[in-house]
Amino acid sequence: MGNYFLSTESDKMVVLIQEEDLNKIWTLQFDGSCTTSGCGAGAVLISPEEEIIPLSFKLQFFNTNNTAEYESLLLGMQATKERGIKNLKLQGDAELVVNQVKRIYQVKNERLRHYRNAVWDNIEEFDAFSIESILRA
């Protein structure tokens, strides 16, 4: 097994990461979804040794699928920053979101523009960063 240990802190699961692993490239796969019963955001943080740390969030407001995708991306980025990770590869199946972040697609919707700008603001806090589309499973 790897270098990751679970700890409980005020009823939260906390993953303790050894410092030498913080400078390696981590992968964050993100996905968001909305249905008539609610919206959710999920992400999987994958260590350089390919250990998996699942993250999930119930969104307390209704969104579109695109805003749920952005929420999952931003919540996942926040979780990586809280863990001290500095090198991040993002992977998402939302082609629109990925290409807006990469500046390939224009952002015409004002709400999505705010989300995209928030992602750009977060990118500045990483030493290395990339984002790519992956196929839906």
Secondary structure as a PSIPRED ss2 file (coil, helix, strand):
# PSIPRED VFORMAT (PSIPRED V4.0)

   1 M C   1.000  0.000  0.000
   2 G C   1.000  0.000  0.000
   3 N C   1.000  0.000  0.000
   4 Y E   0.000  0.000  1.000
   5 F E   0.000  0.000  1.000
   6 L E   0.000  0.000  1.000
   7 S E   0.000  0.000  1.000
   8 T E   0.000  0.000  1.000
   9 E E   0.000  0.000  1.000
  10 S C   1.000  0.000  0.000
  11 D C   1.000  0.000  0.000
  12 K E   0.000  0.000  1.000
  13 M E   0.000  0.000  1.000
  14 V E   0.000  0.000  1.000
  15 V E   0.000  0.000  1.000
  16 L E   0.000  0.000  1.000
  17 I E   0.000  0.000  1.000
  18 Q C   1.000  0.000  0.000
  19 E H   0.000  1.000  0.000
  20 E H   0.000  1.000  0.000
  21 D H   0.000  1.000  0.000
  22 L C   1.000  0.000  0.000
  23 N C   1.000  0.000  0.000
  24 K C   1.000  0.000  0.000
  25 I E   0.000  0.000  1.000
  26 W E   0.000  0.000  1.000
  27 T E   0.000  0.000  1.000
  28 L E   0.000  0.000  1.000
  29 Q E   0.000  0.000  1.000
  30 F E   0.000  0.000  1.000
  31 D E   0.000  0.000  1.000
  32 G E   0.000  0.000  1.000
  33 S E   0.000  0.000  1.000
  34 C E   0.000  0.000  1.000
  35 T E   0.000  0.000  1.000
  36 T C   1.000  0.000  0.000
  37 S C   1.000  0.000  0.000
  38 G E   0.000  0.000  1.000
  39 C E   0.000  0.000  1.000
  40 G E   0.000  0.000  1.000
  41 A E   0.000  0.000  1.000
  42 G E   0.000  0.000  1.000
  43 A E   0.000  0.000  1.000
  44 V E   0.000  0.000  1.000
  45 L E   0.000  0.000  1.000
  46 I E   0.000  0.000  1.000
  47 S C   1.000  0.000  0.000
  48 P C   1.000  0.000  0.000
  49 E C   1.000  0.000  0.000
  50 E C   1.000  0.000  0.000
  51 E C   1.000  0.000  0.000
  52 I E   0.000  0.000  1.000
  53 I E   0.000  0.000  1.000
  54 P E   0.000  0.000  1.000
  55 L E   0.000  0.000  1.000
  56 S E   0.000  0.000  1.000
  57 F E   0.000  0.000  1.000
  58 K E   0.000  0.000  1.000
  59 L E   0.000  0.000  1.000
  60 Q C   1.000  0.000  0.000
  61 F C   1.000  0.000  0.000
  62 F C   1.000  0.000  0.000
  63 N C   1.000  0.000  0.000
  64 T C   1.000  0.000  0.000
  65 N H   0.000  1.000  0.000
  66 N H   0.000  1.000  0.000
  67 T H   0.000  1.000  0.000
  68 A H   0.000  1.000  0.000
  69 E H   0.000  1.000  0.000
  70 Y H   0.000  1.000  0.000
  71 E H   0.000  1.000  0.000
  72 S H   0.000  1.000  0.000
  73 L H   0.000  1.000  0.000
  74 L H   0.000  1.000  0.000
  75 L H   0.000  1.000  0.000
  76 G H   0.000  1.000  0.000
  77 M H   0.000  1.000  0.000
  78 Q H   0.000  1.000  0.000
  79 A H   0.000  1.000  0.000
  80 T H   0.000  1.000  0.000
  81 K H   0.000  1.000  0.000
  82 E H   0.000  1.000  0.000
  83 R C   1.000  0.000  0.000
  84 G C   1.000  0.000  0.000
  85 I C   1.000  0.000  0.000
  86 K C   1.000  0.000  0.000
  87 N E   0.000  0.000  1.000
  88 L E   0.000  0.000  1.000
  89 K E   0.000  0.000  1.000
  90 L E   0.000  0.000  1.000
  91 Q E   0.000  0.000  1.000
  92 G E   0.000  0.000  1.000
  93 D C   1.000  0.000  0.000
  94 A C   1.000  0.000  0.000
  95 E H   0.000  1.000  0.000
  96 L H   0.000  1.000  0.000
  97 V H   0.000  1.000  0.000
  98 V H   0.000  1.000  0.000
  99 N H   0.000  1.000  0.000
 100 Q H   0.000  1.000  0.000
 101 V H   0.000  1.000  0.000
 102 K C   1.000  0.000  0.000
 103 R C   1.000  0.000  0.000
 104 I C   1.000  0.000  0.000
 105 Y C   1.000  0.000  0.000
 106 Q C   1.000  0.000  0.000
 107 V C   1.000  0.000  0.000
 108 K C   1.000  0.000  0.000
 109 N C   1.000  0.000  0.000
 110 E H   0.000  1.000  0.000
 111 R H   0.000  1.000  0.000
 112 L H   0.000  1.000  0.000
 113 R H   0.000  1.000  0.000
 114 H H   0.000  1.000  0.000
 115 Y H   0.000  1.000  0.000
 116 R H   0.000  1.000  0.000
 117 N H   0.000  1.000  0.000
 118 A H   0.000  1.000  0.000
 119 V H   0.000  1.000  0.000
 120 W H   0.000  1.000  0.000
 121 D H   0.000  1.000  0.000
 122 N H   0.000  1.000  0.000
 123 I H   0.000  1.000  0.000
 124 E C   1.000  0.000  0.000
 125 E C   1.000  0.000  0.000
 126 F C   1.000  0.000  0.000
 127 D C   1.000  0.000  0.000
 128 A E   0.000  0.000  1.000
 129 F E   0.000  0.000  1.000
 130 S E   0.000  0.000  1.000
 131 I E   0.000  0.000  1.000
 132 E E   0.000  0.000  1.000
 133 S E   0.000  0.000  1.000
 134 I C   1.000  0.000  0.000
 135 L C   1.000  0.000  0.000
 136 R C   1.000  0.000  0.000
 137 A C   1.000  0.000  0.000
